[in-house]
């Protein structure tokens, strides 16, 4: 649990975050005193509609304030972090920040403070003659019937599906009765469960002790969005975790949690980021959830929404929500149509159009043919057996040096140089074990280029790919020599260095792999002796120790660590030359 924040004053944090919405969304205004974000009044003849108001404690952004706008909420009332807004705040929102002509629907999550404070405001509004209704959403199955008792299920991320569907229906000028009916129907057909790797810290509070902290590799299933305890914790990998979560949502034999019989042909899946999971990991989580739904339950969701909808500050977790799509029985739009309807709010993300989902396009492009032409023999001959033996020796040397190169790169870079070189070396070894060298220098080097391009990424991978492509061209220019002598290789390598220099400003002295490359090429051209050229390369690589970097990630590494180790890229290349 991190207790570090850029803004540690919770009052200032909430007020400034609410104000930011008025800067990024021209549709909304802020009642700062009551912490109410509301739609600005319009005089462009827009149809009158039922007003929808929601809200709750702050810390769940983008819910709820970022969901105010055309097609969704009319207003949202914010409390302090993880605490319900007061009844007076909600009353002010209903009384003076939304239109009453068609009525007001209040949607709130099932937490005691929210239900009571929003309920007080609703009763006050009714007493004042405002047509108002209230829907309470409790979609969380993380705490079962026995433990929840009379309180019932908590409201979590599935609530945003209720807000979206109700908001879209209201935008069609349907009655308060119809909008409230569909909102309740949506809530009744909704189940959610969350999981997290850690509790979160609230800005402004003292850092809590770590007695309740989760151990490394441990996850809590059913944790609430205010750090409330879930149904249990344990060490498990993602597939096992997702399996347990789906069982809580879908197992009809679990009498404590079988809140919904998902028997519809149409199911909506919402995978929600609790705030601290990377987009990359959310992608992996989404794939796992969809795969298990299909394989274990035969469910293929008609809509899959994955992103950040309702957070728990920077919670290191995610939640899964399933909506059973049922007939709305209002003689009009169905749940899917309402879910797909356009909205103009920053907190709702569903960029895929209804028509695209329903087209169900399964077409793929077949084949793996390359756009490059087949390399023709050049007539530049070499001893295939000797060349293959030397190349294998060099590649084996690079693989053996991986721990050393990785250690160097961990000190002055991001630690991936050794792994990248090893991956490339192993791929080339595999290639030549399956496709022996032909004895034509151009054909053999050209056959290695795509292997390097597909197996080595990052900056070094690009540099090697450029250099080798240029080497193929340079060797073809030397084909009249008939034999690939050291002098021919040196001339071609020099030409490749010139080509590489067009794409990178790296030169000897900049602490890069170029420091090991240029001396090898220069001495080979002068002497024709590969061993002496390799020794010159090794010496130059050693001299990069203490050399201050001018290019690459090492530039950003502070301190004097560069004085202790050579440049990893230069060392790896020198190792290859020594193997030759």
Buried (B, 14 or more C-beta within 10 A) or exposed (E): BEEEBEEEEBEEBBBEBBEEBBEEBEBBBBBEEBBBBBBEEEEEEEEEBBBBBBBBBBBBBBBBBBBBBBBBBBBBBBBBBBBBBBBEBBBBBBBEBBBBEBBBBBBBBBBEBBBEBBBBBBBBBBEEEBBBBBBBBBBBBBBBBEEBEEEBBBBBBBBBBBBBBBBBBBBBEBBBBBBBBBBBBBBBBBBBBBBBBBBBBBBBEEEBEEEEEBEEEEBBBBBBBBBBBBBEBBEBEBEEBBEBBBBBBBEEEBEBBBBBEBEBEBBBBBBBBBBBBEEEBBEEBBEBBBEBBEEEBEBEBBBBBBBBBBBBBBBBBBBBBBBBBBEBEBEEBBBBBBBBBEBEBBBBEBEEEBEEBEEEEEEEEEEEEEEEEEBEEBBBBBEBEEBBEBBBEBBBBBBEBBEBBBEBBBBBBEBBBBBBBBBBBBBBBEBBEEEEBBBBBBBBBBBBBBBBBEBBBEBBBBBBBBBBBBBBBBBBBBBEBEEBBBBBBBBBBBBBBEBBEEEBEBEBBBBBBBBBBBBBBBBBBEBBEBEBBBBBBBEBBBBBBEBEBBBBBBEEBEEEEBEEBBBBBBBBBBBBBBBB
